[in-house]
Structures are given as C-alpha cells and as structure tokens.
Amino acid sequence: MALRGFFGALLMMFLVISPAVFDQSVAVPDSRWEAKRRLLKEKVRRMFYHAYDNYMTHAFPHDELKPLTKTFTDSLSELGNLKLEHLPQDYNGSALTLIESLSSLIILGNNTEFEKAVFWLSENLKFDVDARINLFECNIRVLGGLVSAHILATDSTNRLVQGSYENQLLFLAKDLGERFLPAFDTPTGLPYAWVNLKHGVTADETTETSTSGCGSLILEMGTLSRLTGDPRFESAALRALRKLWSMRSSLNLLGTTLDVETGEWIEYSSGIGAGVDSFYEYLFKAYILFGKEDYWRMFHSAYLAVQKYFRHGPWYHEADMRTGKATYWQLTSLQAFWPGLQVLVGDVAAANSTHREFVHVWKKFGVIPERYLLDHQMVHPTEKYYPLRPELAESTFYLYQATKDPWYIEVGESMVNSLNLYTKVDGGFASVRDVTTMQLEDHQHSFFLAETCKYLYLLFDDQFLVNQNYVFTTEGHPLPVIRDWQERLPETFIPTNWTFVKTDKQTRRASAMSLQLCPALSTPSHGWRMESACHIPDARDNHRCLTDEDCGIDSSTCRRRSCSMAGYCGLWLSL
C-alpha cells in the first residue's frame, strides 16, 4: 500500500516513514531506476496475462489451471479429488482464479476485463452446491475476493462502463457468508475447518483446525458486516478470535492446531509460519481497518512474545507455547510474510534483517523451498517444493515503500527473472516440485495471480495506491480504510504535529509499540533512539543499575535486561 499516505492518515498506528521525510533530496527518483521499474512493470504485466489468458482458455470456469497439461482442477473443495464425470450435476466450477484476479485487473488498469468478469460472476456464480469447502481458504480467496471487487466496482474511479452494477457481488458475498455461519455453531465458538455449502456441518466432520484457520477470518467477515449492516459475520469471527486468544499460554504464545469442540490444544509447538502466520497479520490489520483497541492489545502482546521466544538473530524458529523452548529450527516459505508485517509495525530494521536472509535462500536455490532446515543447512527431504508463493514479493514491496532503497528493485528483478526462467511454460506458470532439480508440478495456484504478480507489479508501479489507503488481506485483496468503519477515529497527521517521545523518565521508560510510534521518529536529538518496536532503554545512559527496574528491554531480542552483581544492565539471565 502507499505507506506514506496510509500512515499519514492514521497516527494511531506506527508511521513507516522513509528518510525522504527528513531529507527531501533522497526522495528524488534516479532516472535509471525509474526506467528499470518501467521495464520490469511491463515484464510482470506479461507474466500476469500469460497466466490469466491460459487459465481463461484452458481452465475457466473451474478453480485453477494445470499448465503442463492445459487442463483444470477444482482445488478449493473436496470436489477437486473427483473426476469430471463424478462432479454433481449442479456444479459448474467456482471460477476461483477469476475471482482472485479481479483486483489485479484493476491494478493493471484493465477495467474492461474487470467489468466482463464482474458481470459473468453476477450471472453464473452459485454457492448452493453440495460441496465441502475449507472455511479458511474459501474465506480469504472467495469471500475476500468478492467483497474487495464489490468495493472496487462501486469506486467512482473504476466506474463500470455499462453502469448496471447493482451490488451483485455483495449479494453473492452475503450468500457465501451465511453458508459459513453453521461452522461457528460449536461449544467454544471456534469454527470447524470444513463446512458443506449446502448442508452445513456433517455429523462426522473433523473437529481439528489451525490457529490461522479460526483466527484469520475477521477482515473479510468484518468487512462483509460493515457493507451489509448485518453484524452476524463480524460477531462470529470476533467471538472465535477472542476465544482463541483466551487459550494463549502464560507466555502469550499460541499453539498450531486445536479442537474446536473442547477448546484444547493438539499441537503445542508454534512459530510464525504455516498454521499460525495470518493470525498475527490479521490482529494488526484488523486494528488498522476497524480501530478496535482489543485488536491492538492482542497484537502488542503477541508480537513481543514472538520476538522474545521465536527470534534467533534474523531467523525465527519454532517453540513450545508452554515453555518457550525451541522445538524446530527451520525456515518455511510462509514465514517470508513477516518482514512485511514488521514494516507496518514500524520495525523496519528488523524487517530488513530477516528479509535479507530470505533473499539469500532465494538466490541459493533460484526460488524458496517450502521448508529449509536451519540446523542442518539443507532442504527438508519431503518439502522441497515451491508453489509460486507470494510472501517474499510482498515483503519486498513493503520494504521498498518504506525505504525507497533501489536494492529492493534488484531483489524484485531477480524474482521476476527466476519465475520466468524456471516456472514459465507454454500453458502458464507451473509450481516447482523439487527446488534442487527444478522439476515442475502441474499446478498454477490462484494466488499467483492474486498476490505474486500483484505485489511484484506494485513494487514497480504503485500508481494504484496514490492518495488511497488500503489494507491488503492475507490473499492480497485490497480493503479500503474508511473513517465510518473506525470504532476509534484517528487523529489527522500533518508535519506540524509530529509526535515525539518526551524526555522525562516516566515516558522514556516505554517502547515504540506501547507509545504506538514508529522507531524512525525517535531521533538522536532526544538523547536516545528506539532501535526497534519493543526497545526500552536502560534508565541510565552508562547502563549502570541498582535493581532490575533500572534495566530496559533489549532491542534485538525483546528480552528484559537484568542488573548484575557488578551493577550493570545486560542479558545476564539468558547467558
């Protein structure tokens, strides 16, 4: 998103401001880099349409394209496991990739194709089918795609040529949302992972779900409630989120999988990757979108716990939610979203550090393996694949917006070149089955169009975001930050009322997060600098102390410093 305009409108959240704010000479774009951005933008445009046109030719209206055989798969539900002749008579596909592509078409400036897609969906998409779908995936991909496209369709700057749009996508979204609600009918309020669109939850349905699966529904369902005036959707998602948060350990950590009927944890090991990732993302983004303090308080505690118990230098391992002890030392490709979230928090230095490690792994293999064992410096033997994931492109986009450092353009260029070299085939873009051999797999996931191409395009051309305030969902669907949706209205941010940290002792003994202030705004002129979002300086500049109360929070690990017998603050208890 256009971070400078975005944070300018929201002082309540952290202000990610590039050095150009303080030195206007930095803001002048180098003509060489601007020329390169234009060339790369067109390269990404061709990538998008190569994938999109092949989907429309060989797979539409089914879910996703199989680019090697130029056939299709209905991957969103268990129907994807059935052969064509066994599909229900009333099933004609959910056009998943088309739905996922809607906002990307607008961003690429193709209003005509967007309009055609909107009216096709209005006339043909039906949810009254006997199909068991994954709640989380259907929420972020289909519901998110529909509500985002509805907002774009009603935006005066994207006015449809025919002028006959009458909220059809919103009606479809509400119909789908109502079919989600039976999944929340549990003793705990935590939703089942699977629900049948026609029959609801069956008697033999599994009760196991993930933290992401029941804790990453609030953006789409909350937006649906705000658009329709029907509070049921937001209430169900919020109840589930609050219940999930109540299950955290004393360390403010959560596990990975749980039972929705008993409310008991199944898997206690957790991290910032698969099964948990979007939970953290949605806490903070829900606070931006809706302004509810509950979201902020939950995120604040969760972020500090992650930095304290999962972080090891630039990497994040997994740990037991009950003890904080490390369990698995591994990188997963989904973790690459984390630097992008840290940019929104204002922890740009930490974001850059982790992002560079992911870039190193990308350059080592040409893409990112799904799982990489940090303790053995090797690819996981059974998870060698790369399914065209977008997370590294997403974080690269955010970091470029925050810093305007052209190095991130080079990173984007490397990613574009690798995708074209290793994954482009005649029928689209294929996933990589094995990153050590670059053997391909016959699958072009819808998120390649919804996110991977979108974030790469925005890295090279952010015109769509000029003077606009958007939050992107975990599937890359833009939702506008609207004043009427805010529970607590933000103050207007203008250069004359910049908020700086006071120098009195009481205020000084606070972190950037607790002050809701970007670390970049704490300049040396105040006598001290907050180096990260959780940093609390020692009470004295010479780090001398009498008690532990004189010691602060370490900037790199977010661990509390203690006072040694010699009278100096340090991380003595962790040695």
Wavefront OBJ file of the C-alpha trace (Angstrom):
o trace
v 0.000 0.000 0.000
v 1.053 3.626 -0.300
v 2.652 3.695 3.107
v 3.363 7.391 3.405
v -0.210 8.374 2.585
v -1.547 5.484 4.634
v 0.269 6.303 7.812
v -0.305 9.992 7.256
v -3.992 9.322 7.709
v -3.537 7.087 10.754
v -1.421 8.499 13.578
v -2.770 5.829 15.864
v -0.675 3.227 14.098
v 3.070 3.204 13.547
v 4.404 5.645 10.994
v 6.669 3.977 8.485
v 8.497 6.969 7.070
v 11.423 6.829 4.690
v 14.486 9.035 5.144
v 12.997 11.228 2.436
v 10.752 12.755 5.093
v 13.821 14.295 6.714
v 15.977 14.753 3.606
v 13.984 15.697 0.542
v 16.951 15.086 -1.739
v 16.545 11.364 -1.069
v 13.004 11.459 -2.467
v 14.148 12.499 -5.952
v 13.962 9.295 -8.031
v 17.011 8.274 -10.029
v 16.024 8.228 -13.712
v 17.931 4.974 -14.254
v 15.916 3.189 -11.583
v 12.664 4.657 -12.816
v 13.448 3.370 -16.308
v 14.214 -0.055 -14.871
v 10.961 -0.026 -12.904
v 9.006 0.725 -16.074
v 10.659 -2.165 -17.915
v 10.067 -4.564 -15.043
v 6.461 -3.426 -14.699
v 5.798 -4.446 -18.284
v 7.576 -7.744 -17.729
v 5.283 -8.516 -14.792
v 2.261 -7.421 -16.821
v 3.180 -10.014 -19.467
v 3.599 -12.637 -16.752
v 0.154 -11.916 -15.368
v -1.584 -12.140 -18.725
v 0.322 -15.270 -19.711
v -1.058 -16.941 -16.580
v -4.511 -15.328 -16.809
v -5.117 -15.947 -20.511
v -4.113 -19.576 -20.216
v -6.468 -20.020 -17.274
v -9.341 -18.444 -19.201
v -8.591 -20.605 -22.254
v -7.958 -23.980 -20.625
v -9.495 -23.981 -17.115
v -12.256 -21.379 -16.738
v -14.795 -21.576 -15.059
v -13.131 -24.188 -12.861
v -10.883 -23.292 -9.957
v -7.293 -23.438 -11.123
v -5.143 -24.192 -14.157
v -2.893 -27.203 -14.689
v -0.403 -25.511 -17.012
v 1.611 -28.538 -18.139
v -1.394 -30.460 -19.440
v -3.536 -27.366 -20.092
v -6.413 -28.781 -18.050
v -8.083 -27.722 -14.819
v -8.529 -28.633 -11.168
v -11.325 -27.754 -8.733
v -8.967 -27.405 -5.815
v -10.969 -25.308 -3.352
v -13.173 -28.165 -2.152
v -13.005 -31.925 -1.893
v -14.581 -31.915 -5.343
v -11.060 -31.364 -6.559
v -10.432 -35.033 -5.809
v -13.260 -36.177 -8.085
v -13.075 -36.932 -11.772
v -15.095 -34.768 -14.136
v -17.790 -37.383 -14.667
v -18.351 -37.672 -10.905
v -18.971 -33.977 -10.232
v -22.501 -33.005 -9.060
v -24.826 -32.055 -11.898
v -25.370 -28.586 -10.425
v -21.634 -27.843 -10.190
v -20.058 -25.792 -12.952
v -16.975 -24.517 -11.128
v -16.399 -21.613 -8.767
v -14.156 -19.635 -11.154
v -11.735 -19.273 -8.253
v -8.829 -17.900 -10.285
v -11.118 -15.354 -11.948
v -12.345 -14.143 -8.543
v -8.770 -13.977 -7.274
v -7.731 -11.928 -10.332
v -10.349 -9.181 -10.035
v -8.377 -6.612 -8.027
v -5.225 -7.424 -10.007
v -7.062 -6.494 -13.214
v -7.924 -3.097 -11.734
v -4.356 -2.556 -10.532
v -3.078 -3.347 -14.030
v -5.588 -0.842 -15.424
v -7.779 -3.355 -17.283
v -11.215 -2.066 -16.285
v -12.804 -3.666 -19.346
v -11.782 -7.209 -18.392
v -12.707 -6.476 -14.775
v -16.181 -5.460 -15.894
v -16.615 -8.588 -18.019
v -15.575 -10.748 -15.073
v -17.917 -8.976 -12.649
v -20.959 -9.480 -14.849
v -20.094 -13.086 -15.637
v -19.849 -13.843 -11.917
v -23.076 -11.941 -11.249
v -24.965 -14.142 -13.678
v -23.281 -17.509 -13.203
v -21.692 -17.950 -9.778
v -23.813 -20.046 -7.392
v -22.998 -21.342 -3.919
v -25.987 -23.627 -3.411
v -23.951 -26.730 -4.250
v -23.230 -29.943 -2.384
v -19.554 -29.163 -1.842
v -17.418 -29.480 1.310
v -15.068 -26.496 1.382
v -12.244 -25.368 3.614
v -13.548 -22.389 5.598
v -10.243 -20.545 5.855
v -9.307 -20.898 2.192
v -12.791 -20.065 0.941
v -12.905 -17.036 3.230
v -9.599 -15.474 2.179
v -9.899 -16.374 -1.503
v -13.586 -16.225 -2.458
v -15.255 -14.054 0.190
v -12.267 -11.713 0.291
v -12.144 -11.525 -3.494
v -15.859 -10.749 -3.744
v -16.045 -8.004 -1.105
v -12.870 -6.359 -2.426
v -14.152 -6.460 -6.015
v -17.514 -5.072 -4.911
v -15.777 -2.097 -3.310
v -13.683 -1.547 -6.437
v -16.763 -1.873 -8.652
v -18.541 0.871 -6.700
v -15.497 3.146 -6.639
v -16.186 6.131 -8.899
v -12.645 5.955 -10.301
v -13.338 2.430 -11.564
v -16.893 3.088 -12.757
v -18.177 0.253 -14.888
v -18.855 1.201 -18.494
v -22.272 -0.422 -18.642
v -23.304 1.341 -15.459
v -25.571 -1.528 -14.482
v -23.726 -2.892 -11.458
v -26.261 -3.236 -8.670
v -24.248 -4.821 -5.846
v -24.448 -8.317 -7.307
v -21.035 -9.294 -5.905
v -22.089 -8.140 -2.449
v -25.215 -10.302 -2.659
v -23.033 -13.261 -3.595
v -20.666 -12.487 -0.717
v -23.533 -12.356 1.775
v -24.930 -15.653 0.474
v -21.499 -17.228 0.956
v -21.075 -15.669 4.397
v -24.382 -17.104 5.543
v -23.227 -20.536 4.419
v -20.142 -20.095 6.616
v -22.142 -19.447 9.798
v -23.056 -23.084 10.629
v -19.332 -23.760 11.021
v -19.282 -21.464 14.075
v -22.013 -23.424 15.877
v -19.680 -25.081 18.372
v -19.498 -25.075 22.196
v -16.442 -22.829 22.011
v -17.434 -20.568 19.127
v -14.322 -21.751 17.278
v -15.364 -22.736 13.733
v -14.948 -26.102 12.083
v -12.247 -26.173 9.415
v -14.665 -27.630 6.842
v -18.295 -26.901 6.025
v -20.657 -28.093 3.284
v -22.077 -25.156 1.328
v -25.495 -26.801 1.008
v -25.827 -28.945 4.137
v -23.655 -27.186 6.728
v -21.505 -29.260 9.092
v -21.942 -33.019 8.839
v -22.078 -35.290 11.896
v -18.734 -36.905 11.180
v -16.824 -33.665 10.496
v -13.312 -33.360 11.922
v -13.007 -31.111 14.965
v -9.354 -30.271 14.374
v -8.406 -26.864 12.978
v -5.441 -24.498 12.990
v -4.793 -21.184 14.696
v -4.849 -19.458 11.306
v -7.984 -21.345 10.316
v -10.097 -19.927 13.116
v -8.173 -16.736 13.877
v -7.856 -15.211 10.392
v -11.461 -14.526 9.412
v -12.061 -11.069 10.846
v -11.012 -8.868 7.908
v -13.295 -10.466 5.320
v -16.237 -11.213 7.616
v -15.905 -7.867 9.377
v -15.922 -6.077 6.020
v -18.997 -8.065 4.967
v -20.818 -6.905 8.093
v -19.833 -3.275 7.506
v -21.024 -3.439 3.888
v -24.331 -5.215 4.568
v -25.194 -3.854 8.010
v -25.576 -7.467 9.196
v -23.463 -7.933 12.369
v -23.598 -11.741 12.405
v -20.487 -12.256 10.317
v -18.180 -9.952 12.268
v -19.608 -11.173 15.576
v -18.903 -14.820 14.732
v -15.331 -14.099 13.620
v -14.648 -11.865 16.625
v -16.019 -14.404 19.090
v -13.723 -17.047 17.618
v -10.749 -14.690 17.746
v -11.346 -13.779 21.389
v -11.777 -17.423 22.371
v -8.546 -18.291 20.606
v -6.699 -15.503 22.406
v -8.056 -16.724 25.750
v -6.327 -20.057 25.058
v -2.839 -18.490 24.939
v -0.205 -19.627 27.401
v 1.204 -17.547 30.237
v 3.952 -16.562 27.778
v 1.353 -15.087 25.372
v 2.108 -17.857 22.860
v -0.384 -19.994 20.969
v -0.094 -23.477 19.505
v -0.680 -24.571 15.930
v -3.698 -26.917 15.979
v -6.642 -27.296 18.348
v -10.011 -28.974 18.855
v -12.977 -26.674 18.163
v -15.379 -28.601 20.412
v -13.221 -28.973 23.523
v -11.058 -25.881 23.094
v -7.956 -27.950 23.846
v -4.635 -27.614 22.039
v -3.471 -30.523 19.893
v -0.087 -29.223 18.722
v 1.781 -27.065 21.260
v 4.748 -26.208 19.047
v 4.280 -22.965 17.160
v 6.053 -20.250 15.196
v 5.240 -17.567 12.629
v 4.798 -19.929 9.687
v 2.184 -22.388 8.459
v -0.869 -22.783 10.665
v -0.293 -19.542 12.599
v 1.069 -16.863 10.242
v -2.068 -14.924 9.275
v -3.312 -14.867 12.888
v -0.656 -12.269 13.726
v -1.216 -10.450 10.452
v -4.966 -10.126 10.997
v -4.690 -8.836 14.566
v -2.752 -5.797 13.406
v -4.604 -5.250 10.139
v -7.969 -5.529 11.892
v -6.826 -2.765 14.220
v -5.948 -0.601 11.211
v -9.223 -1.353 9.437
v -11.671 -1.175 12.339
v -9.824 0.770 15.051
v -10.875 -1.569 17.866
v -8.445 -1.395 20.783
v -8.898 -5.114 21.516
v -7.051 -5.968 18.331
v -4.189 -3.663 19.255
v -3.796 -5.080 22.761
v -3.752 -8.645 21.476
v -1.244 -7.871 18.747
v 1.019 -5.887 21.054
v 1.347 -8.819 23.480
v 1.652 -11.415 20.715
v 4.350 -9.511 18.804
v 6.545 -9.069 21.861
v 6.175 -12.768 22.692
v 7.219 -13.737 19.160
v 10.312 -11.527 19.337
v 11.199 -12.884 22.756
v 10.707 -16.618 22.247
v 10.938 -17.296 18.493
v 13.594 -14.900 17.242
v 17.197 -16.031 16.903
v 19.209 -13.333 15.158
v 17.467 -12.697 11.825
v 15.658 -16.076 11.919
v 12.565 -17.298 13.728
v 12.485 -20.869 14.998
v 9.507 -22.694 16.463
v 8.968 -23.135 20.197
v 6.680 -24.834 22.708
v 3.905 -22.423 23.663
v 4.055 -23.602 27.287
v 7.785 -23.203 27.944
v 9.161 -21.034 25.153
v 11.818 -23.693 24.481
v 12.875 -24.128 20.848
v 11.396 -27.147 19.089
v 12.174 -26.921 15.362
v 14.936 -24.888 13.737
v 13.545 -24.440 10.259
v 12.656 -21.835 7.693
v 9.299 -22.128 5.964
v 8.392 -20.133 2.882
v 5.280 -18.741 4.548
v 7.461 -17.009 7.156
v 8.601 -14.593 4.447
v 5.450 -12.507 5.084
v 6.811 -11.453 8.487
v 9.135 -8.623 7.314
v 6.158 -7.039 5.516
v 4.152 -7.079 8.732
v 7.116 -5.624 10.622
v 7.223 -2.725 8.174
v 3.629 -1.900 9.088
v 4.598 -2.094 12.766
v 7.491 0.274 12.128
v 10.208 -2.244 12.959
v 11.970 -1.640 9.640
v 15.495 -2.571 10.761
v 14.351 -5.988 11.996
v 12.292 -6.459 8.840
v 15.287 -5.735 6.630
v 17.492 -8.153 8.557
v 15.101 -11.094 8.162
v 14.195 -10.212 4.585
v 17.851 -10.322 3.508
v 18.192 -13.865 4.839
v 15.192 -14.967 2.759
v 16.709 -13.294 -0.291
v 19.924 -15.235 0.335
v 17.972 -18.516 0.325
v 16.093 -17.470 -2.830
v 19.366 -16.766 -4.640
v 20.846 -20.050 -3.408
v 18.079 -22.145 -4.994
v 16.513 -19.781 -7.535
v 13.246 -19.932 -5.561
v 12.362 -20.584 -1.897
v 11.857 -24.192 -0.755
v 8.742 -24.835 1.302
v 10.843 -25.896 4.274
v 14.564 -25.440 4.939
v 16.292 -26.977 7.971
v 18.394 -24.257 9.579
v 20.225 -26.615 11.934
v 21.329 -28.869 9.056
v 21.563 -26.208 6.316
v 19.565 -28.381 3.934
v 16.184 -28.582 2.247
v 13.582 -30.656 4.090
v 13.615 -34.086 2.369
v 9.830 -34.202 1.803
v 9.034 -30.493 1.379
v 11.255 -29.418 -1.495
v 8.544 -27.700 -3.495
v 7.848 -24.053 -4.355
v 4.179 -23.448 -5.303
v 4.726 -19.900 -6.690
v 4.217 -18.349 -3.245
v 3.995 -14.534 -2.930
v 5.291 -13.824 0.576
v 8.817 -12.709 -0.335
v 7.493 -10.451 -3.103
v 5.028 -8.990 -0.587
v 7.707 -8.133 1.961
v 9.971 -6.738 -0.758
v 7.166 -4.401 -1.847
v 6.573 -3.140 1.702
v 10.261 -2.585 2.376
v 10.703 -0.630 -0.838
v 7.713 1.547 0.044
v 9.190 2.227 3.479
v 12.782 2.916 2.421
v 12.828 3.631 -1.343
v 16.092 1.708 -1.378
v 16.709 0.589 -5.003
v 18.250 -2.646 -3.719
v 14.692 -3.936 -3.312
v 14.081 -3.249 -7.012
v 17.036 -5.510 -7.730
v 15.524 -8.181 -5.499
v 12.241 -7.897 -7.396
v 14.091 -8.152 -10.695
v 15.819 -11.324 -9.508
v 12.464 -12.841 -8.574
v 10.895 -11.933 -11.916
v 13.823 -13.454 -13.797
v 13.731 -16.661 -11.748
v 9.982 -17.106 -12.206
v 10.313 -16.693 -15.963
v 13.367 -18.921 -16.192
v 12.234 -21.831 -14.023
v 8.421 -21.824 -13.869
v 7.095 -20.341 -17.113
v 5.731 -22.932 -19.544
v 3.624 -22.722 -22.667
v 0.408 -23.181 -20.689
v 1.080 -20.703 -17.857
v 3.329 -20.852 -14.784
v 3.937 -24.187 -13.073
v 4.823 -24.856 -9.452
v 8.244 -26.328 -8.677
v 8.081 -29.879 -7.303
v 11.749 -30.039 -6.264
v 13.887 -26.899 -5.896
v 17.088 -28.944 -6.084
v 16.289 -30.191 -9.603
v 13.689 -27.610 -10.727
v 11.322 -30.413 -11.675
v 7.900 -28.862 -12.260
v 4.449 -29.734 -10.948
v 1.233 -29.362 -12.952
v -0.424 -26.629 -10.865
v -0.810 -22.866 -11.189
v -2.262 -21.696 -7.882
v -4.771 -18.847 -7.947
v -2.631 -16.846 -5.516
v -0.005 -16.462 -8.226
v -2.426 -14.027 -9.903
v -3.941 -12.665 -6.698
v -0.663 -11.962 -4.917
v 2.651 -12.903 -6.534
v 2.111 -10.935 -9.740
v 0.238 -8.179 -7.879
v 2.977 -7.420 -5.351
v 5.689 -7.563 -7.995
v 3.702 -5.163 -10.171
v 3.104 -2.777 -7.241
v 6.827 -2.894 -6.450
v 7.490 -1.419 -9.891
v 4.332 0.713 -10.261
v 2.337 1.863 -7.216
v 0.079 4.306 -9.088
v -2.988 2.386 -7.889
v -2.125 3.357 -4.319
v -1.570 7.091 -4.801
v -3.839 9.021 -2.415
v -5.517 5.762 -1.402
v -5.490 3.965 1.946
v -5.732 0.191 1.655
v -5.150 -2.821 3.839
v -4.288 -5.957 1.876
v -5.730 -9.220 3.158
v -3.548 -12.288 3.515
v -4.644 -13.206 -0.028
v -3.711 -9.784 -1.411
v -7.235 -8.386 -1.765
v -7.315 -4.604 -1.046
v -9.803 -3.283 1.514
v -10.082 0.494 1.984
v -9.520 2.184 5.329
v -12.806 4.038 5.771
v -13.499 6.549 8.532
v -17.045 5.262 9.056
v -15.695 1.792 9.859
v -13.406 3.054 12.605
v -14.507 2.370 16.149
v -11.974 4.948 17.303
v -11.342 7.735 14.796
v -7.683 8.587 14.179
v -6.168 11.984 14.581
v -5.145 13.772 11.399
v -1.422 13.553 10.817
v 0.333 16.638 9.491
v 4.024 17.567 9.724
v 3.336 20.273 12.296
v 2.021 17.850 14.917
v 4.568 15.053 14.720
v 4.562 13.125 17.984
v 7.963 12.740 19.583
v 8.903 10.914 22.754
v 9.107 13.112 25.820
v 12.376 13.063 27.701
v 11.007 12.721 31.238
v 11.811 9.412 32.914
v 8.248 8.096 33.026
v 7.677 8.456 29.278
v 11.200 7.410 28.397
v 10.651 4.039 30.038
v 8.380 2.936 27.215
v 8.754 1.153 23.904
v 7.820 2.299 20.430
v 4.994 -0.219 20.474
v 3.490 0.953 23.756
v 3.688 4.537 22.501
v 2.303 3.493 19.094
v 5.171 5.329 17.476
v 7.500 4.394 14.641
v 11.085 3.897 15.884
v 12.260 6.092 12.991
v 10.740 9.135 14.711
v 12.868 8.810 17.843
v 15.843 10.802 16.639
v 19.194 11.239 18.424
v 18.261 14.850 19.201
v 16.192 13.464 22.074
v 19.256 11.913 23.654
v 18.333 8.304 22.828
v 16.992 6.209 19.994
v 14.469 3.377 19.970
v 16.117 0.793 17.727
v 13.093 -1.467 17.371
v 9.420 -1.577 18.174
v 9.953 -3.267 21.542
v 13.127 -1.459 22.714
v 13.054 0.179 26.150
v 16.373 1.875 27.029
v 18.104 1.388 30.361
v 17.370 4.089 32.896
v 20.933 5.438 32.689
v 22.977 6.071 29.563
v 26.029 4.350 31.100
v 23.885 1.195 31.757
v 24.663 1.287 35.493
v 21.908 -0.045 37.734
v 20.911 -0.659 41.327
v 17.982 -3.016 40.666
v 16.392 -4.795 37.695
v 13.914 -1.935 37.474
v 16.747 0.264 36.144
v 17.132 -2.038 33.113
v 15.082 -1.990 29.940
v 14.128 -4.307 27.075
v 16.800 -5.474 24.626
v 16.244 -4.074 21.144
v 17.173 -7.192 19.153
v 15.600 -9.981 21.220
v 12.844 -8.134 23.111
v 14.058 -9.859 26.279
v 14.119 -7.998 29.585
v 17.599 -6.993 30.742
v 18.605 -7.520 34.374
v 21.036 -5.926 36.818
v 24.248 -7.859 37.514
v 26.017 -8.090 40.845
v 28.548 -5.613 39.464
v 25.756 -3.109 38.822
v 25.411 -3.226 35.016
v 22.355 -3.951 32.882
v 22.572 -6.849 30.429
v 21.025 -10.114 29.231
v 22.607 -11.952 32.136
v 19.730 -14.347 32.784
v 19.825 -15.691 29.214
v 23.572 -16.449 29.163
l 1 2 3 4 5 6 7 8 9 10 11 12 13 14 15 16 17 18 19 20 21 22 23 24 25 26 27 28 29 30 31 32 33 34 35 36 37 38 39 40 41 42 43 44 45 46 47 48 49 50 51 52 53 54 55 56 57 58 59 60 61 62 63 64 65 66 67 68 69 70 71 72 73 74 75 76 77 78 79 80 81 82 83 84 85 86 87 88 89 90 91 92 93 94 95 96 97 98 99 100 101 102 103 104 105 106 107 108 109 110 111 112 113 114 115 116 117 118 119 120 121 122 123 124 125 126 127 128 129 130 131 132 133 134 135 136 137 138 139 140 141 142 143 144 145 146 147 148 149 150 151 152 153 154 155 156 157 158 159 160 161 162 163 164 165 166 167 168 169 170 171 172 173 174 175 176 177 178 179 180 181 182 183 184 185 186 187 188 189 190 191 192 193 194 195 196 197 198 199 200 201 202 203 204 205 206 207 208 209 210 211 212 213 214 215 216 217 218 219 220 221 222 223 224 225 226 227 228 229 230 231 232 233 234 235 236 237 238 239 240 241 242 243 244 245 246 247 248 249 250 251 252 253 254 255 256 257 258 259 260 261 262 263 264 265 266 267 268 269 270 271 272 273 274 275 276 277 278 279 280 281 282 283 284 285 286 287 288 289 290 291 292 293 294 295 296 297 298 299 300 301 302 303 304 305 306 307 308 309 310 311 312 313 314 315 316 317 318 319 320 321 322 323 324 325 326 327 328 329 330 331 332 333 334 335 336 337 338 339 340 341 342 343 344 345 346 347 348 349 350 351 352 353 354 355 356 357 358 359 360 361 362 363 364 365 366 367 368 369 370 371 372 373 374 375 376 377 378 379 380 381 382 383 384 385 386 387 388 389 390 391 392 393 394 395 396 397 398 399 400 401 402 403 404 405 406 407 408 409 410 411 412 413 414 415 416 417 418 419 420 421 422 423 424 425 426 427 428 429 430 431 432 433 434 435 436 437 438 439 440 441 442 443 444 445 446 447 448 449 450 451 452 453 454 455 456 457 458 459 460 461 462 463 464 465 466 467 468 469 470 471 472 473 474 475 476 477 478 479 480 481 482 483 484 485 486 487 488 489 490 491 492 493 494 495 496 497 498 499 500 501 502 503 504 505 506 507 508 509 510 511 512 513 514 515 516 517 518 519 520 521 522 523 524 525 526 527 528 529 530 531 532 533 534 535 536 537 538 539 540 541 542 543 544 545 546 547 548 549 550 551 552 553 554 555 556 557 558 559 560 561 562 563 564 565 566 567 568 569 570 571 572 573 574 575
